[in-house]
Amino acid sequence: MIDIGTLVNFHGVRGEVKVLSSSDFAFERFSKGQTVTIKNETYTITNYRKHKNFHLLTFEGISNINEVEHLKGETVYQAFDAVDMELPEGQYHFNDIIGCEVVNLNTNEVLGTISTILPTGSKDVFVIGDYKYMIPNAEDIVKSIDVENKTIEIEPIEGLLDL
């Protein structure tokens, strides 16, 4: 099982839940018929739609907010192989990137470890530590990604690493 998001709130009173995704295949993972596990309970998704930065899900057999209130703030899990996740060369899964050390090629300094990834729509943003640095995954900044050795080399643009 892998972490694919966090159930952050509810939408309305009919049991629809708001999930903040941490998956690079959110559409596939949250589609109708998929199952997710939250707090050791398995739920089948009957409806999925996206609203702003949230994924709104309805579960089979749930028709009231009272039936899902206990899930607020919980992690949403799914079997890793629940969806086909073949990627073209040069693209990576979030779980391949999270945990990589980031090295500044200009100074050979290790900046820290990627703790999460923020999908922005255009370029994902790699978050180092507890938001110490936020590095956009752009060609002019990220020079190499080596998931086998868990390292990412960057050449930061001016001001990127200013605290």
N, CA, C and O of each residue as an XYZ file, in Angstrom:
652
protein
N       0.846     -1.187      0.000
C       0.000      0.000      0.000
C       0.888      1.245      0.000
O       1.925      1.301      0.661
N       0.439      2.242     -0.770
C       1.166      3.502     -0.791
C       0.223      4.644     -0.429
O      -0.992      4.556     -0.608
N       0.815      5.709      0.080
C       0.101      6.922      0.439
C      -0.255      7.647     -0.857
O       0.632      7.991     -1.639
N      -1.548      7.881     -1.087
C      -1.963      8.608     -2.291
C      -2.648      9.931     -1.954
O      -3.075     10.653     -2.856
N      -2.758     10.255     -0.664
C      -3.370     11.525     -0.304
C      -3.811     11.573      1.144
O      -3.609     10.636      1.917
N      -4.419     12.695      1.483
C      -4.951     12.911      2.830
C      -6.381     13.392      2.722
O      -6.683     14.300      1.948
N      -7.264     12.782      3.501
C      -8.653     13.216      3.542
C      -8.690     14.454      4.435
O      -8.573     14.346      5.655
N      -8.852     15.624      3.830
C      -8.717     16.878      4.572
C     -10.022     17.485      5.044
O     -10.034     18.255      6.004
N     -11.130     17.148      4.379
C     -12.394     17.751      4.800
C     -13.543     17.082      4.044
O     -13.379     16.027      3.431
N     -14.694     17.719      4.105
C     -15.899     17.172      3.491
C     -16.518     18.233      2.596
O     -16.240     19.424      2.743
N     -17.353     17.795      1.674
C     -18.047     18.712      0.780
C     -19.535     18.401      0.909
O     -20.015     17.380      0.416
N     -20.238     19.279      1.565
C     -21.662     19.050      1.790
C     -21.899     18.082      2.931
O     -20.989     17.775      3.701
N     -23.125     17.605      3.032
C     -23.514     16.730      4.146
C     -23.829     15.303      3.699
O     -24.247     14.478      4.511
N     -23.631     15.008      2.410
C     -23.994     13.684      1.884
C     -22.834     12.698      1.840
O     -22.916     11.672      1.164
N     -21.754     13.001      2.559
C     -20.654     12.045      2.664
C     -19.560     12.193      1.633
O     -18.647     11.369      1.592
N     -19.620     13.227      0.790
C     -18.547     13.447     -0.178
C     -17.326     13.978      0.571
O     -17.448     14.871      1.409
N     -16.142     13.423      0.266
C     -14.926     13.799      0.984
C     -13.964     14.552      0.074
O     -13.946     14.341     -1.139
N     -13.155     15.443      0.680
C     -12.133     16.195     -0.032
C     -10.792     15.545      0.268
O     -10.413     15.372      1.426
N     -10.086     15.190     -0.789
C      -8.773     14.572     -0.642
C      -7.727     15.462     -1.298
O      -7.899     15.903     -2.435
N      -6.645     15.721     -0.576
C      -5.482     16.411     -1.131
C      -4.537     15.316     -1.591
O      -3.998     14.572     -0.771
N      -4.335     15.213     -2.894
C      -3.584     14.097     -3.478
C      -2.092     14.238     -3.279
O      -1.547     15.341     -3.323
N      -1.432     13.105     -3.061
C       0.024     13.043     -3.076
C       0.454     12.037     -4.134
O       1.564     11.507     -4.080
N      -0.418     11.777     -5.086
C      -0.167     10.793     -6.137
C       0.076     11.474     -7.470
O      -0.507     12.516     -7.766
N       0.941     10.874     -8.267
C       1.177     11.387     -9.603
C       0.213     10.789    -10.621
O       0.323     11.076    -11.813
N      -0.723      9.969    -10.176
C      -1.744      9.380    -11.038
C      -3.115      9.563    -10.393
O      -3.901      8.619    -10.314
N      -3.392     10.768     -9.939
C      -4.616     11.016     -9.185
C      -5.873     10.631     -9.960
O      -6.763      9.990     -9.400
N      -5.963     11.003    -11.221
C      -7.168     10.706    -11.996
C      -7.427      9.202    -12.036
O      -8.558      8.755    -11.845
N      -6.379      8.431    -12.285
C      -6.522      6.984    -12.354
C      -6.805      6.377    -10.980
O      -7.646      5.487    -10.855
N      -6.118      6.847     -9.972
C      -6.250      6.280     -8.626
C      -7.606      6.571     -7.998
O      -8.113      5.768     -7.215
N      -8.204      7.725     -8.338
C      -9.471      8.115     -7.730
C     -10.677      7.852     -8.636
O     -11.785      8.281     -8.314
N     -10.490      7.176     -9.731
C     -11.599      6.959    -10.654
C     -12.626      5.979    -10.076
O     -12.339      5.202     -9.165
N     -13.821      6.047    -10.639
C     -14.937      5.201    -10.199
C     -14.531      3.726    -10.251
O     -13.960      3.258    -11.236
N     -14.839      3.008     -9.173
C     -14.544      1.585     -9.088
C     -13.251      1.251     -8.365
O     -13.062      0.115     -7.932
N     -12.356      2.225     -8.228
C     -11.115      1.990     -7.495
C     -11.418      1.853     -6.002
O     -12.405      2.401     -5.510
N     -10.575      1.128     -5.297
C     -10.721      1.021     -3.842
C      -9.560      1.714     -3.167
O      -8.434      1.717     -3.666
N      -9.858      2.304     -2.017
C      -8.850      2.960     -1.190
C      -9.013      2.467      0.242
O     -10.074      1.979      0.632
N      -7.953      2.602      1.005
C      -7.988      2.210      2.407
C      -7.694      3.435      3.256
O      -6.699      4.129      3.048
N      -8.568      3.687      4.208
C      -8.410      4.803      5.135
C      -8.679      4.265      6.530
O      -9.737      3.694      6.796
N      -7.720      4.454      7.411
C      -7.864      4.004      8.793
C      -8.259      2.517      8.849
O      -9.159      2.124      9.592
N      -7.568      1.714      8.050
C      -7.776      0.264      7.974
C      -9.166     -0.156      7.499
O      -9.567     -1.300      7.710
N      -9.897      0.741      6.868
C     -11.198      0.431      6.287
C     -11.095      0.601      4.773
O     -10.475      1.552      4.298
N     -11.693     -0.308      4.020
C     -11.643     -0.238      2.567
C     -12.929      0.384      2.031
O     -14.033      0.037      2.450
N     -12.751      1.318      1.087
C     -13.871      2.028      0.481
C     -13.769      1.930     -1.036
O     -12.679      2.023     -1.599
N     -14.913      1.740     -1.697
C     -14.976      1.722     -3.155
C     -15.505      3.072     -3.625
O     -16.531      3.550     -3.142
N     -14.805      3.672     -4.558
C     -15.178      4.993     -5.067
C     -16.315      4.842     -6.081
O     -16.214      4.080     -7.043
N     -17.396      5.586     -5.842
C     -18.537      5.555     -6.770
C     -18.628      6.818     -7.609
O     -19.283      6.824     -8.651
N     -17.983      7.881     -7.169
C     -17.983      9.119     -7.934
C     -16.706      9.882     -7.637
O     -16.230      9.911     -6.502
N     -16.160     10.500     -8.677
C     -14.933     11.292     -8.540
C     -15.051     12.542     -9.387
O     -15.508     12.502    -10.529
N     -14.629     13.650     -8.806
C     -14.526     14.895     -9.564
C     -13.455     15.755     -8.919
O     -13.129     15.580     -7.744
N     -12.921     16.666     -9.674
C     -11.885     17.554     -9.156
C     -12.490     18.936     -8.961
O     -13.250     19.421     -9.799
N     -12.140     19.565     -7.837
C     -12.614     20.912     -7.546
C     -11.459     21.680     -6.923
O     -11.012     21.362     -5.821
N     -10.976     22.705     -7.643
C      -9.803     23.478     -7.235
C      -8.633     22.515     -7.078
O      -8.346     21.761     -8.008
N      -7.951     22.510     -5.942
C      -6.809     21.609     -5.737
C      -7.209     20.307     -5.056
O      -6.346     19.526     -4.655
N      -8.492     20.069     -4.925
C      -8.965     18.891     -4.192
C      -9.606     17.873     -5.123
O     -10.099     18.201     -6.202
N      -9.582     16.633     -4.669
C     -10.248     15.539     -5.355
C     -11.441     15.162     -4.484
O     -11.274     14.782     -3.325
N     -12.643     15.269     -5.043
C     -13.861     14.986     -4.293
C     -14.321     13.567     -4.624
O     -14.530     13.218     -5.785
N     -14.472     12.767     -3.581
C     -14.829     11.362     -3.739
C     -16.113     11.043     -2.999
O     -16.393     11.584     -1.929
N     -16.889     10.145     -3.600
C     -18.045      9.563     -2.936
C     -17.789      8.064     -2.860
O     -17.326      7.450     -3.821
N     -18.099      7.482     -1.693
C     -17.849      6.060     -1.489
C     -19.148      5.261     -1.504
O     -20.204      5.748     -1.101
N     -19.044      4.033     -1.974
C     -20.173      3.103     -1.996
C     -20.701      2.906     -0.574
O     -19.932      2.645      0.351
N     -22.015      3.033     -0.411
C     -22.644      2.805      0.882
C     -22.582      3.977      1.842
O     -23.100      3.882      2.955
N     -21.967      5.074      1.446
C     -21.865      6.263      2.309
C     -22.784      7.339      1.746
O     -22.661      7.730      0.585
N     -23.709      7.813      2.582
C     -24.648      8.828      2.105
C     -24.799      9.986      3.081
O     -25.636     10.867      2.888
N     -23.972      9.978      4.143
C     -24.110     10.986      5.178
C     -22.733     11.331      5.726
O     -21.898     10.445      5.909
N     -22.496     12.593      5.985
C     -21.211     13.049      6.515
C     -20.856     12.352      7.840
O     -19.680     12.144      8.140
N     -21.867     11.998      8.616
C     -21.620     11.349      9.906
C     -20.900     10.007      9.752
O     -20.219      9.554     10.672
N     -21.054      9.376      8.588
C     -20.439      8.077      8.347
C     -18.948      8.165      8.001
O     -18.248      7.153      8.010
N     -18.465      9.371      7.696
C     -17.058      9.538      7.326
C     -16.317     10.574      8.170
O     -15.121     10.784      7.971
N     -17.000     11.218      9.099
C     -16.363     12.252      9.920
C     -15.112     11.764     10.635
O     -14.161     12.527     10.805
N     -15.101     10.522     11.049
C     -13.962      9.965     11.788
C     -12.715      9.804     10.915
O     -11.644      9.471     11.423
N     -12.846     10.035      9.614
C     -11.724      9.878      8.688
C     -10.970     11.181      8.421
O      -9.928     11.163      7.766
N     -11.475     12.297      8.913
C     -10.845     13.594      8.658
C      -9.406     13.595      9.159
O      -9.125     13.208     10.294
N      -8.507     14.036      8.293
C      -7.090     14.130      8.629
C      -6.317     12.838      8.408
O      -5.106     12.796      8.626
N      -6.997     11.791      7.982
C      -6.346     10.482      7.811
C      -5.715     10.348      6.423
O      -6.138     10.992      5.463
N      -4.702      9.502      6.344
C      -4.019      9.208      5.091
C      -4.846      8.227      4.268
O      -5.441      7.292      4.804
N      -4.873      8.456      2.962
C      -5.582      7.583      2.028
C      -4.534      6.692      1.352
O      -3.563      7.183      0.776
N      -4.748      5.378      1.432
C      -3.810      4.414      0.857
C      -4.470      3.638     -0.271
O      -5.694      3.530     -0.352
N      -3.618      3.100     -1.138
C      -4.093      2.241     -2.213
C      -2.964      1.281     -2.586
O      -1.788      1.590     -2.400
N      -3.328      0.135     -3.104
C      -2.316     -0.819     -3.566
C      -1.473     -0.154     -4.649
O      -2.008      0.487     -5.554
N      -0.161     -0.308     -4.554
C       0.759      0.321     -5.499
C       0.400     -0.024     -6.938
O       0.449      0.836     -7.817
N       0.040     -1.276     -7.177
C      -0.222     -1.728     -8.537
C      -1.698     -1.624     -8.940
O      -2.132     -2.315     -9.862
N      -2.467     -0.778     -8.268
C      -3.896     -0.631     -8.575
C      -4.129      0.003     -9.944
O      -5.186     -0.190    -10.544
N      -3.158      0.753    -10.435
C      -3.270      1.353    -11.774
C      -1.976      1.098    -12.546
O      -0.914      0.910    -11.953
N      -2.080      1.093    -13.870
C      -0.909      0.927    -14.728
C      -0.121      2.226    -14.692
O      -0.642      3.289    -15.028
N       1.134      2.133    -14.284
C       1.908      3.347    -14.051
C       3.186      3.416    -14.875
O       4.196      3.928    -14.392
N       3.169      2.915    -16.099
C       4.334      3.005    -16.966
C       4.561      4.466    -17.349
O       3.633      5.165    -17.757
N       5.796      4.909    -17.213
C       6.140      6.281    -17.550
C       7.155      6.305    -18.684
O       7.967      5.389    -18.811
N       7.114      7.346    -19.509
C       8.144      7.494    -20.536
C       9.507      7.768    -19.884
O       9.580      8.197    -18.732
N      10.564      7.518    -20.628
C      11.906      7.766    -20.116
C      12.046      9.225    -19.697
O      11.569     10.128    -20.385
N      12.699      9.442    -18.569
C      12.908     10.796    -18.059
C      11.792     11.298    -17.160
O      11.875     12.406    -16.630
N      10.740     10.490    -16.980
C       9.682     10.848    -16.036
C       9.725      9.865    -14.885
O      10.121      8.712    -15.055
N       9.314     10.328    -13.705
C       9.455      9.525    -12.497
C       8.187      9.567    -11.659
O       7.413     10.522    -11.731
N       7.985      8.529    -10.868
C       6.898      8.498     -9.903
C       7.287      9.345     -8.689
O       8.469      9.482     -8.372
N       6.303      9.900     -8.028
C       6.569     10.693     -6.832
C       7.392      9.904     -5.832
O       8.337     10.435     -5.250
N       7.038      8.622     -5.622
C       7.750      7.849     -4.608
C       9.191      7.550     -5.019
O       9.993      7.156     -4.172
N       9.547      7.729     -6.307
C      10.941      7.618     -6.728
C      11.724      8.869     -6.334
O      12.914      8.792     -6.028
N      11.063     10.002     -6.342
C      11.713     11.292     -6.084
C      11.776     11.604     -4.589
O      12.787     12.105     -4.097
N      10.693     11.306     -3.869
C      10.671     11.589     -2.429
C      11.755     10.746     -1.763
O      11.843      9.537     -1.976
N      12.577     11.412     -0.951
C      13.692     10.738     -0.289
C      15.026     10.977     -0.967
O      16.067     10.624     -0.413
N      15.020     11.576     -2.167
C      16.266     11.882     -2.853
C      16.966     13.068     -2.194
O      16.321     14.019     -1.754
N      18.300     12.995     -2.133
C      19.094     14.126     -1.657
C      19.297     15.095     -2.810
O      19.521     14.682     -3.948
N      19.218     16.386     -2.510
C      19.397     17.412     -3.530
C      20.750     18.072     -3.323
O      21.068     18.543     -2.231
N      21.552     18.100     -4.402
C      22.906     18.654     -4.349
C      22.970     19.895     -5.233
O      22.542     19.868     -6.387
N      23.508     20.981     -4.682
C      23.745     22.218     -5.417
C      25.054     22.039     -6.185
O      26.121     21.972     -5.574
N      24.987     21.962     -7.519
C      26.181     21.747     -8.335
C      27.170     22.908     -8.256
O      28.364     22.715     -8.486
N      26.692     24.106     -7.934
C      27.582     25.263     -7.848
C      28.496     25.203     -6.635
O      29.619     25.706     -6.675
N      28.017     24.584     -5.544
C      28.784     24.560     -4.287
C      29.077     23.142     -3.804
O      29.807     22.966     -2.828
N      28.524     22.134     -4.466
C      28.597     20.727     -4.033
C      27.990     20.501     -2.649
O      28.290     19.501     -1.998
N      27.151     21.409     -2.203
C      26.482     21.313     -0.908
C      25.212     20.477     -1.040
O      24.440     20.636     -1.986
N      25.012     19.578     -0.064
C      23.763     18.832      0.000
C      22.741     19.744      0.679
O      22.918     20.142      1.831
N      21.668     20.070     -0.049
C      20.664     21.003      0.469
C      19.670     20.321      1.401
O      19.052     20.979      2.239
N      19.512     19.015      1.261
C      18.561     18.270      2.078
C      17.888     17.191      1.260
O      18.288     16.895      0.134
N      16.858     16.609      1.850
C      16.133     15.496      1.242
C      14.734     15.944      0.861
O      14.084     16.680      1.603
N      14.274     15.497     -0.296
C      12.923     15.848     -0.752
C      11.905     15.125      0.128
O      11.918     13.899      0.243
N      11.024     15.911      0.746
C      10.031     15.360      1.672
C       8.659     15.207      1.022
O       7.878     14.337      1.407
N       8.372     16.045      0.044
C       7.083     15.972     -0.647
C       7.208     16.659     -1.993
O       8.207     17.323     -2.269
N       6.198     16.501     -2.827
C       6.156     17.139     -4.137
C       4.814     17.845     -4.267
O       3.763     17.276     -3.974
N       4.870     19.089     -4.710
C       3.639     19.861     -4.917
C       3.342     19.912     -6.414
O       4.065     20.567     -7.165
N       2.283     19.228     -6.856
C       1.924     19.321     -8.276
C       1.254     20.666     -8.537
O       0.251     20.991     -7.901
N       1.798     21.447     -9.463
C       1.265     22.785     -9.705
C       0.512     22.905    -11.014
O      -0.119     23.929    -11.279
N       0.572     21.879    -11.827
C      -0.090     21.941    -13.124
C       0.915     22.092    -14.246
O       0.798     21.416    -15.267
N       1.911     22.970    -14.083
C       2.918     23.115    -15.133
C       4.186     22.356    -14.764
O       4.573     21.423    -15.467
N       4.822     22.735    -13.697
C       6.040     22.064    -13.215
C       5.836     21.698    -11.757
O       5.443     22.538    -10.948
N       6.103     20.441    -11.423
C       6.026     20.028    -10.027
C       7.110     20.754     -9.231
O       8.153     21.123     -9.771
N       6.846     20.950     -7.944
C       7.806     21.613     -7.067
C       8.269     20.609     -6.026
O       7.462     20.024     -5.304
N       9.599     20.414     -5.957
C      10.201     19.518     -4.977
C      10.395     20.287     -3.680
O      11.034     21.340     -3.672
N       9.848     19.768     -2.581
C       9.971     20.410     -1.276
C      11.066     19.702     -0.500
O      11.029     18.484     -0.323
N      12.042     20.476     -0.038
C      13.146     19.929      0.739
C      12.866     20.179      2.210
O      12.609     21.306      2.635
N      12.924     19.083      2.984
C      12.703     19.183      4.425
C      11.313     19.703      4.736
O      10.342     19.385      4.050
N      11.240     20.503      5.775
C       9.981     21.089      6.218
C       9.793     22.444      5.531
O       9.697     23.482      6.186
N       9.743     22.409      4.191
C       9.599     23.592      3.341
C      10.794     24.541      3.470
O      10.643     25.753      3.314
N      11.991     23.988      3.759
C      13.211     24.805      3.822
C      13.495     25.406      2.445
O      13.768     26.600      2.318
N      13.426     24.558      1.419
C      13.593     25.010      0.040
C      12.480     24.411     -0.806
O      11.978     23.321     -0.532
N      12.114     25.152     -1.836
C      11.127     24.664     -2.801
C      11.749     24.827     -4.182
O      12.003     25.941     -4.640
N      11.991     23.683     -4.838
C      12.722     23.660     -6.099
C      11.784     23.250     -7.241
O      11.288     22.123     -7.245
N      11.530     24.144     -8.213
C      10.701     23.747     -9.347
C      11.450     22.735    -10.223
O      12.650     22.878    -10.456
N      10.748     21.735    -10.694
C      11.351     20.725    -11.564
C      11.401     21.265    -12.988
O      10.648     20.840    -13.864
N      12.307     22.209    -13.191
C      12.472     22.848    -14.494
C      13.852     22.495    -15.042
O      14.819     22.389    -14.287
N      13.938     22.313    -16.369
C      15.192     21.907    -17.011
C      16.357     22.827    -16.696
O      17.486     22.361    -16.541
N      16.102     24.127    -16.599
C      17.202     25.050    -16.346
C      17.686     25.011    -14.894
O      18.709     25.616    -14.575
N      16.973     24.315    -14.014
C      17.378     24.195    -12.604
C      17.793     22.766    -12.286
O      18.900     22.538    -11.797
N      16.925     21.807    -12.556
C      17.219     20.399    -12.247
C      18.048     19.827    -13.397
O      17.565     19.698    -14.522
N      19.303     19.487    -13.097
C      20.228     19.026    -14.130
C      20.283     17.516    -14.248
O      20.517     16.998    -15.340
N      20.073     16.791    -13.148
C      20.047     15.325    -13.250
C      19.233     14.733    -12.114
O      19.199     15.254    -10.999
N      18.580     13.628    -12.435
C      17.820     12.866    -11.443
C      18.305     11.431    -11.532
O      18.211     10.792    -12.580
N      18.824     10.933    -10.417
C      19.321      9.555    -10.354
C      18.543      8.837     -9.253
O      18.927      8.873     -8.084
N      17.440      8.180     -9.641
C      16.585      7.543     -8.639
C      17.239      6.317     -8.017
O      16.918      5.954     -6.886
N      18.160      5.667     -8.748
C      18.867      4.507     -8.188
C      19.725      4.907     -6.997
O      19.747      4.222     -5.975
N      20.439      6.035     -7.142
C      21.316      6.514     -6.064
C      20.643      7.558     -5.183
O      21.254      8.100     -4.262
N      19.359      7.835     -5.482
C      18.550      8.778     -4.690
C      19.203     10.159     -4.600
O      19.281     10.744     -3.520
N      19.676     10.681     -5.752
C      20.271     12.015     -5.779
C      19.694     12.832     -6.936
O      19.390     12.310     -8.009
N      19.558     14.111     -6.679
C      19.130     15.072     -7.694
C      20.116     16.217     -7.651
O      20.400     16.763     -6.584
N      20.644     16.586     -8.819
C      21.592     17.688     -8.899
C      20.902     18.896     -9.519
O      20.198     18.790    -10.523
N      21.123     20.046     -8.890
C      20.506     21.272     -9.383
C      21.549     22.370     -9.565
O      22.595     22.372     -8.916
N      21.240     23.301    -10.461
C      21.970     24.552    -10.592
C      20.953     25.653    -10.316
O      20.210     26.057    -11.211
N      20.921     26.142     -9.066
C      19.876     27.107     -8.694
C      20.035     28.447     -9.407
O      21.148     28.929     -9.617
N      18.910     29.030     -9.769
C      18.931     30.384    -10.324
C      19.047     31.365     -9.158
O      18.817     31.008     -8.002
N      19.398     32.575     -9.475
C      19.605     33.597     -8.449
C      18.344     33.785     -7.603
O      17.249     33.950     -8.141
N      18.502     33.759     -6.302
C      17.410     33.980     -5.369
C      16.633     32.730     -4.959
O      15.854     32.774     -4.007
N      16.837     31.616     -5.665
C      16.066     30.400     -5.389
C      16.313     29.863     -3.989
O      15.386     29.372     -3.344
N      17.541     29.947     -3.511
C      17.882     29.369     -2.215
C      17.949     30.404     -1.099
O      18.342     30.073      0.019
N      17.572     31.649     -1.379
C      17.557     32.681     -0.331
C      16.485     32.364      0.693
O      15.349     32.033      0.353
N      16.870     32.471      1.946
C      15.902     32.191      3.027
C      15.297     33.466      3.550
O      14.466     33.428      4.457
